[in-house]
């Protein structure tokens, strides 16, 4: 798979789009961590990443949605990835943000949640993608915060953990998907944060480290990341604050996005 093509053409595929986002986020972190190399890294960032802006923009469809590849698969996850990537590069003007927002809103359901496409079942992961994309574009006023907040707070089960949709088991990763969404709509006080902290900590491997999806399961990097991110959102002592929309440390978002 080619990461960089000879020209900025619209032949980006799904893996390219994911790699682009990861590379952009990594460069943003490097811009802060390696201050003495800041200008060199910024030059690399501009040279290697911004040439992909036309590729990302070309994936927007007429209805405002984004495809994840040249074969046309559409999903609100791709809307979030595209909007986040372009926002980190200050290039949102290269797409029709109004249409993108309109499409995301068309994926809203009567229960207040969002699905992967219009009419699809509400799911916490898709809700995060839609709410975060709306937050980045300054469009959260379109969300019914009470209705969505109620659906999200109902994801907390007796153990304190959160699930992604009704009648499912809790999973540490939803400590991010659900919690970040609740924070963005100012309804995080509707859940028992203390019980959620305990659930996440109970999923630790106390001998070898790491966090699993549920207590006593095998740990992995995926759930470790979202467990720590969830604890950050819960303001657990000793963990740097993370931005609920950008999924990056707040100080990095302030420097890269806001120039502080």
PAMAR-11030 format. One record per residue (C-alpha): residue number from 1; y, x, z. Coordinates in nm, 2 decimals. Layout:
<bamis>
+-----+--------+--------+--------+
: num :      Y :      X :      Z :
+-----+--------+--------+--------+
: NUM :      Y :      X :      Z :
...
+-----+--------+--------+--------+
</bamis>
This chain:
<bamis>
+-----+--------+--------+--------+
: num :      Y :      X :      Z :
+-----+--------+--------+--------+
:   1 :   0.00 :   0.00 :   0.00 :
:   2 :   0.34 :   0.14 :  -0.10 :
:   3 :   0.61 :   0.12 :   0.16 :
:   4 :   0.88 :   0.23 :  -0.06 :
:   5 :   0.89 :   0.15 :  -0.43 :
:   6 :   1.09 :   0.32 :  -0.71 :
:   7 :   1.33 :   0.03 :  -0.72 :
:   8 :   1.43 :  -0.25 :  -0.50 :
:   9 :   1.21 :  -0.51 :  -0.66 :
:  10 :   1.07 :  -0.83 :  -0.52 :
:  11 :   0.71 :  -0.71 :  -0.49 :
:  12 :   0.71 :  -0.70 :  -0.11 :
:  13 :   0.39 :  -0.84 :   0.04 :
:  14 :   0.32 :  -0.97 :   0.38 :
:  15 :   0.21 :  -0.63 :   0.53 :
:  16 :   0.53 :  -0.48 :   0.38 :
:  17 :   0.74 :  -0.74 :   0.55 :
:  18 :   0.57 :  -0.67 :   0.89 :
:  19 :   0.60 :  -0.30 :   0.84 :
:  20 :   0.97 :  -0.33 :   0.74 :
:  21 :   1.04 :  -0.52 :   1.06 :
:  22 :   0.85 :  -0.27 :   1.28 :
:  23 :   1.03 :   0.02 :   1.11 :
:  24 :   1.37 :  -0.14 :   1.16 :
:  25 :   1.30 :  -0.21 :   1.52 :
:  26 :   1.18 :   0.15 :   1.57 :
:  27 :   1.49 :   0.29 :   1.41 :
:  28 :   1.71 :   0.07 :   1.63 :
:  29 :   1.54 :   0.22 :   1.94 :
:  30 :   1.57 :   0.57 :   1.81 :
:  31 :   1.94 :   0.52 :   1.75 :
:  32 :   1.98 :   0.48 :   2.12 :
:  33 :   1.72 :   0.72 :   2.26 :
:  34 :   1.80 :   1.02 :   2.05 :
:  35 :   2.18 :   1.03 :   2.09 :
:  36 :   2.21 :   1.39 :   1.97 :
:  37 :   2.03 :   1.30 :   1.64 :
:  38 :   2.21 :   0.97 :   1.61 :
:  39 :   2.39 :   1.04 :   1.28 :
:  40 :   2.08 :   1.18 :   1.12 :
:  41 :   1.87 :   0.89 :   1.22 :
:  42 :   2.14 :   0.65 :   1.11 :
:  43 :   2.14 :   0.81 :   0.77 :
:  44 :   1.76 :   0.78 :   0.75 :
:  45 :   1.79 :   0.42 :   0.86 :
:  46 :   2.04 :   0.33 :   0.59 :
:  47 :   1.86 :   0.53 :   0.32 :
:  48 :   1.50 :   0.42 :   0.38 :
:  49 :   1.55 :   0.07 :   0.51 :
:  50 :   1.85 :  -0.09 :   0.35 :
:  51 :   1.70 :  -0.04 :   0.00 :
:  52 :   1.46 :  -0.31 :   0.11 :
:  53 :   1.72 :  -0.58 :   0.17 :
:  54 :   1.69 :  -0.72 :  -0.19 :
:  55 :   1.31 :  -0.73 :  -0.14 :
:  56 :   1.35 :  -0.94 :   0.18 :
:  57 :   1.62 :  -1.16 :   0.03 :
:  58 :   1.41 :  -1.23 :  -0.28 :
:  59 :   1.14 :  -1.39 :  -0.06 :
:  60 :   1.37 :  -1.68 :   0.02 :
:  61 :   1.27 :  -2.00 :  -0.16 :
:  62 :   1.49 :  -2.27 :  -0.30 :
:  63 :   1.43 :  -2.49 :   0.00 :
:  64 :   1.55 :  -2.22 :   0.24 :
:  65 :   1.20 :  -2.11 :   0.36 :
:  66 :   1.07 :  -1.76 :   0.33 :
:  67 :   0.74 :  -1.65 :   0.17 :
:  68 :   0.55 :  -1.37 :   0.33 :
:  69 :   0.43 :  -1.23 :   0.00 :
:  70 :   0.47 :  -1.27 :  -0.37 :
:  71 :   0.19 :  -1.53 :  -0.38 :
:  72 :   0.42 :  -1.77 :  -0.20 :
:  73 :   0.26 :  -1.85 :   0.14 :
:  74 :   0.53 :  -2.01 :   0.36 :
:  75 :   0.55 :  -2.00 :   0.74 :
:  76 :   0.83 :  -2.02 :   0.99 :
:  77 :   0.71 :  -1.68 :   1.12 :
:  78 :   0.84 :  -1.53 :   0.79 :
:  79 :   1.17 :  -1.71 :   0.84 :
:  80 :   1.21 :  -1.53 :   1.18 :
:  81 :   1.09 :  -1.19 :   1.05 :
:  82 :   1.34 :  -1.21 :   0.75 :
:  83 :   1.63 :  -1.33 :   0.96 :
:  84 :   1.57 :  -1.08 :   1.24 :
:  85 :   1.53 :  -0.79 :   0.99 :
:  86 :   1.85 :  -0.87 :   0.81 :
:  87 :   2.04 :  -0.93 :   1.13 :
:  88 :   1.94 :  -0.59 :   1.26 :
:  89 :   2.08 :  -0.44 :   0.94 :
:  90 :   2.39 :  -0.66 :   0.94 :
:  91 :   2.28 :  -0.80 :   0.61 :
:  92 :   2.24 :  -1.18 :   0.68 :
:  93 :   2.50 :  -1.25 :   0.41 :
:  94 :   2.24 :  -1.15 :   0.15 :
:  95 :   2.05 :  -1.48 :   0.20 :
:  96 :   2.15 :  -1.85 :   0.22 :
:  97 :   2.16 :  -1.89 :   0.60 :
:  98 :   2.25 :  -2.25 :   0.58 :
:  99 :   1.94 :  -2.33 :   0.37 :
: 100 :   1.73 :  -2.12 :   0.61 :
: 101 :   1.85 :  -2.32 :   0.91 :
: 102 :   1.80 :  -2.65 :   0.73 :
: 103 :   1.44 :  -2.55 :   0.64 :
: 104 :   1.36 :  -2.45 :   1.00 :
: 105 :   1.50 :  -2.78 :   1.13 :
: 106 :   1.28 :  -2.96 :   0.88 :
: 107 :   0.98 :  -2.81 :   1.08 :
: 108 :   1.09 :  -2.99 :   1.40 :
: 109 :   0.86 :  -3.25 :   1.53 :
: 110 :   0.91 :  -3.57 :   1.73 :
: 111 :   0.79 :  -3.39 :   2.05 :
: 112 :   1.08 :  -3.15 :   2.02 :
: 113 :   0.87 :  -2.86 :   1.91 :
: 114 :   0.83 :  -2.68 :   1.58 :
: 115 :   0.54 :  -2.60 :   1.35 :
: 116 :   0.47 :  -2.35 :   1.08 :
: 117 :   0.57 :  -2.59 :   0.80 :
: 118 :   0.72 :  -2.94 :   0.80 :
: 119 :   0.47 :  -3.18 :   0.97 :
: 120 :   0.26 :  -2.91 :   1.12 :
: 121 :   0.15 :  -2.92 :   1.49 :
: 122 :   0.40 :  -2.79 :   1.74 :
: 123 :   0.29 :  -2.45 :   1.88 :
: 124 :   0.46 :  -2.22 :   2.13 :
: 125 :   0.45 :  -1.92 :   1.89 :
: 126 :   0.61 :  -2.11 :   1.61 :
: 127 :   0.87 :  -2.26 :   1.85 :
: 128 :   0.97 :  -1.91 :   1.95 :
: 129 :   1.01 :  -1.81 :   1.58 :
: 130 :   1.22 :  -2.11 :   1.50 :
: 131 :   1.43 :  -2.11 :   1.82 :
: 132 :   1.50 :  -1.73 :   1.80 :
: 133 :   1.59 :  -1.76 :   1.43 :
: 134 :   1.83 :  -2.04 :   1.52 :
: 135 :   1.97 :  -1.84 :   1.81 :
: 136 :   2.03 :  -1.54 :   1.58 :
: 137 :   2.21 :  -1.75 :   1.32 :
: 138 :   2.42 :  -1.93 :   1.59 :
: 139 :   2.25 :  -2.27 :   1.52 :
: 140 :   2.09 :  -2.36 :   1.86 :
: 141 :   2.32 :  -2.66 :   1.88 :
: 142 :   2.08 :  -2.84 :   1.65 :
: 143 :   1.80 :  -2.82 :   1.91 :
: 144 :   1.72 :  -3.11 :   2.14 :
: 145 :   1.70 :  -2.88 :   2.44 :
: 146 :   1.58 :  -3.13 :   2.70 :
: 147 :   1.30 :  -3.26 :   2.47 :
: 148 :   1.19 :  -2.92 :   2.37 :
: 149 :   1.23 :  -2.79 :   2.72 :
: 150 :   1.00 :  -3.06 :   2.85 :
: 151 :   0.73 :  -2.97 :   2.59 :
: 152 :   0.76 :  -2.61 :   2.68 :
: 153 :   0.75 :  -2.65 :   3.06 :
: 154 :   0.43 :  -2.86 :   3.02 :
: 155 :   0.26 :  -2.55 :   2.89 :
: 156 :   0.23 :  -2.42 :   3.25 :
: 157 :  -0.11 :  -2.49 :   3.41 :
: 158 :  -0.23 :  -2.48 :   3.77 :
: 159 :  -0.30 :  -2.10 :   3.76 :
: 160 :   0.07 :  -2.05 :   3.68 :
: 161 :  -0.01 :  -1.92 :   3.33 :
: 162 :   0.12 :  -2.07 :   3.01 :
: 163 :  -0.07 :  -2.20 :   2.71 :
: 164 :   0.04 :  -2.24 :   2.35 :
: 165 :  -0.03 :  -2.61 :   2.30 :
: 166 :  -0.18 :  -2.90 :   2.50 :
: 167 :  -0.54 :  -2.87 :   2.64 :
: 168 :  -0.56 :  -2.50 :   2.57 :
: 169 :  -0.64 :  -2.21 :   2.82 :
: 170 :  -0.35 :  -2.01 :   2.95 :
: 171 :  -0.28 :  -1.67 :   2.79 :
: 172 :  -0.05 :  -1.39 :   2.90 :
: 173 :   0.11 :  -1.37 :   2.55 :
: 174 :   0.26 :  -1.71 :   2.60 :
: 175 :   0.45 :  -1.56 :   2.89 :
: 176 :   0.67 :  -1.43 :   2.61 :
: 177 :   0.66 :  -1.71 :   2.35 :
: 178 :   0.72 :  -1.99 :   2.59 :
: 179 :   0.95 :  -1.81 :   2.84 :
: 180 :   1.18 :  -1.66 :   2.58 :
: 181 :   1.22 :  -2.00 :   2.42 :
: 182 :   1.30 :  -2.16 :   2.76 :
: 183 :   1.56 :  -1.89 :   2.83 :
: 184 :   1.73 :  -1.94 :   2.49 :
: 185 :   1.77 :  -2.31 :   2.55 :
: 186 :   1.87 :  -2.27 :   2.92 :
: 187 :   1.56 :  -2.45 :   3.06 :
: 188 :   1.37 :  -2.16 :   3.22 :
: 189 :   1.43 :  -2.31 :   3.57 :
: 190 :   1.20 :  -2.60 :   3.48 :
: 191 :   0.89 :  -2.38 :   3.54 :
: 192 :   0.75 :  -2.21 :   3.85 :
: 193 :   0.85 :  -1.85 :   3.78 :
: 194 :   0.68 :  -1.72 :   4.09 :
: 195 :   0.34 :  -1.86 :   3.99 :
: 196 :   0.38 :  -1.71 :   3.64 :
: 197 :   0.46 :  -1.37 :   3.78 :
: 198 :   0.14 :  -1.39 :   3.99 :
: 199 :  -0.06 :  -1.49 :   3.69 :
: 200 :   0.06 :  -1.20 :   3.48 :
: 201 :   0.00 :  -0.95 :   3.77 :
: 202 :  -0.35 :  -1.10 :   3.82 :
: 203 :  -0.43 :  -1.01 :   3.46 :
: 204 :  -0.38 :  -0.63 :   3.53 :
: 205 :  -0.67 :  -0.39 :   3.52 :
: 206 :  -0.58 :  -0.23 :   3.86 :
: 207 :  -0.81 :   0.07 :   3.80 :
: 208 :  -0.73 :   0.17 :   3.44 :
: 209 :  -0.40 :  -0.01 :   3.37 :
: 210 :  -0.31 :  -0.26 :   3.11 :
: 211 :  -0.29 :  -0.63 :   3.10 :
: 212 :  -0.54 :  -0.88 :   2.95 :
: 213 :  -0.51 :  -1.24 :   2.82 :
: 214 :  -0.66 :  -1.38 :   3.14 :
: 215 :  -0.78 :  -1.24 :   3.48 :
: 216 :  -1.09 :  -1.02 :   3.45 :
: 217 :  -1.09 :  -1.00 :   3.07 :
: 218 :  -1.06 :  -0.68 :   2.88 :
: 219 :  -0.71 :  -0.54 :   2.85 :
: 220 :  -0.54 :  -0.46 :   2.52 :
: 221 :  -0.20 :  -0.33 :   2.39 :
: 222 :  -0.10 :  -0.67 :   2.26 :
: 223 :  -0.13 :  -0.85 :   2.59 :
: 224 :   0.01 :  -0.56 :   2.78 :
: 225 :   0.32 :  -0.57 :   2.57 :
: 226 :   0.38 :  -0.94 :   2.61 :
: 227 :   0.29 :  -0.93 :   2.98 :
: 228 :   0.55 :  -0.66 :   3.05 :
: 229 :   0.80 :  -0.85 :   2.82 :
: 230 :   0.73 :  -1.16 :   3.02 :
: 231 :   0.79 :  -0.98 :   3.35 :
: 232 :   1.11 :  -0.85 :   3.21 :
: 233 :   1.23 :  -1.20 :   3.13 :
: 234 :   1.13 :  -1.30 :   3.48 :
: 235 :   1.36 :  -1.02 :   3.61 :
: 236 :   1.07 :  -0.84 :   3.77 :
: 237 :   1.20 :  -0.53 :   3.96 :
: 238 :   1.19 :  -0.20 :   3.78 :
: 239 :   1.16 :  -0.34 :   3.43 :
: 240 :   1.46 :  -0.32 :   3.18 :
: 241 :   1.59 :  -0.65 :   3.06 :
: 242 :   1.48 :  -0.77 :   2.71 :
: 243 :   1.66 :  -0.99 :   2.47 :
: 244 :   1.47 :  -1.32 :   2.42 :
: 245 :   1.57 :  -1.36 :   2.06 :
: 246 :   1.54 :  -1.00 :   1.93 :
: 247 :   1.25 :  -0.89 :   2.15 :
: 248 :   1.43 :  -0.56 :   2.20 :
: 249 :   1.58 :  -0.41 :   2.52 :
: 250 :   1.92 :  -0.57 :   2.59 :
: 251 :   2.10 :  -0.23 :   2.58 :
: 252 :   1.97 :  -0.16 :   2.23 :
: 253 :   2.07 :  -0.50 :   2.10 :
: 254 :   2.42 :  -0.45 :   2.25 :
: 255 :   2.45 :  -0.12 :   2.06 :
: 256 :   2.29 :  -0.20 :   1.73 :
: 257 :   2.41 :  -0.56 :   1.69 :
: 258 :   2.72 :  -0.58 :   1.90 :
: 259 :   2.83 :  -0.22 :   1.87 :
: 260 :   2.89 :  -0.18 :   2.24 :
+-----+--------+--------+--------+
</bamis>
